[in-house]
Amino acid sequence: MTLHVFVGPTIPHSEVLSRVASARVHNPVAHGDLLRVKADEGDTILLIDGVFHQKAAVRHKEILSLLARGVRVIGCSSIGALRAAELAPYGMLGIGYVYEAYARGDIEADDEVAVIHEAGGDWRPLSEALVNLKHLGDVAVRQGILSSDLCAQAIALAAARQYRERTWSALRRDAEVSQHLTVAVEQLWNLSQSQPDAANVKLADARAALDHVAQGEQVPACSAFDLAADPGWQTLYLAQWRARYEGGLASPLSVIQWRQIYDPMFLQLWQKTVHQIVSAAHESSYSSALALSSLEQMGMFPARSSGLGPLDFVCEETKSLFACADAAKTVGAWEAVYEDLCRRMGHDPGANLAIATLDQHLSEVWACSADRETLEQAARDRGFLRLDQAYEASRHFIFGYLRARAGHAARSGRR
């Protein structure tokens, strides 16, 4: 059995390994990560931390996909606790105070567990999680340090702040405005220093979950649904995510989209392929009809009635039509540039690119005018149903393209 742990600011990577030496430790989970990870039946994935602001958060269907394969998925502390509470009916297991609070409905918002943290792999938290402050307040009330009313007012000051601004210094400034809460906030601070476990329930939950796994406890998760027997939860979106992420950085969908945008030979290949598939499909060839359906679901061909559902998307025949070892190598390198930028910047740099920038980029690559009508037609010629699809694909590639172009220019200058 392999244990994969997705973690960041809640508990240091080093402590994870000190508790479970064989664990494979990953950075906070983001959309696509659970489809990339190599997890088989009997393996365990422990979700602790995840991103949701700088990149898309892990999707529920990604977790269901693992559960359906017999992978045990446990959540605690942060986004892991939230997803566990949401997916408990489907077999995800939750552990700890934060999970129980979400499951009971005592807390609901994702910002209750959110913190801002150091970038670059350190993950040191720079703000206080609201759920930690609430737990600290509960301890203060139980120990008679604060009245429930004063405690609620002090915690309300923190709740009014955006999660990135929830620091002790900000809380003190806000308390000074209210005046009567200054002492209450200082008492909470003193309690956090004298009883650090009470001030960091997220950390306590993470340790409990790691100990649970390390001790080999196999508490079965209860599921009211047979995910393997009922594929109705598997949507077109999930099929597209699998095509993009399951192959790693150079997934089949990434290679196809890269060729649509950057391969000068793709126009000719696409026209030839469409004619072949349409002709064969009209002759009632199942395999060709399957390939045609796959292209439709990919958004690369106008919808036709093939009698096949979304999950026939990107079949082996369709992938082989557009497979290209050289393209896959380039895609892997360009996607690596993009992933590295995401890690170093702490957010998704492609998400904030202006449409005008993408227009200029595509017009340069496609050697056409940058006006929207021309670009729309050029996108359709390359198999995109809409220009928006080309925009979204290029957001992942543009940084690799620019680096490759700069490298080419540098090499040319040395000749």
Buried (B, 14 or more C-beta within 10 A) or exposed (E): EBBBBBBBBBBBBEBBBEBBEEBBBBBBBBBBBBBBBEBEEEBBBBBBBBBBBBBEBBBBBBBBBBBBBBBBBBBBBBBBBBBBBBBBEBBBBBBBBBBBBBBEEEBEEBBBBBBBBEBEEEBEBEBBBBBBBBBBBBBBBEEEBBEEEBBBBBBEBBBEBEBBBBBBEBBBEBBEEBEEBBEBBBBBBEBBEEBEEBBBBBBBBBBBBBEBBBEEEEEEBEBEBEBEEEEEBBEBEBBBBBBBBBBBBBBBBBBBBBBBBBBEEBBEBBEEBBEEBBEBBEEEBEEBBBBBBBBBBBBBBEEEEBEBEBBBBBBEBBBEBBBBEEBBEBBBBBBEBBEEBBEEEBBBBBEEBEEEEBBEBBBEBBEBEBEEEBBBEBBBBBBBBEBBBBBBBBBBBBBBBEBBEEEEEEEEEEE
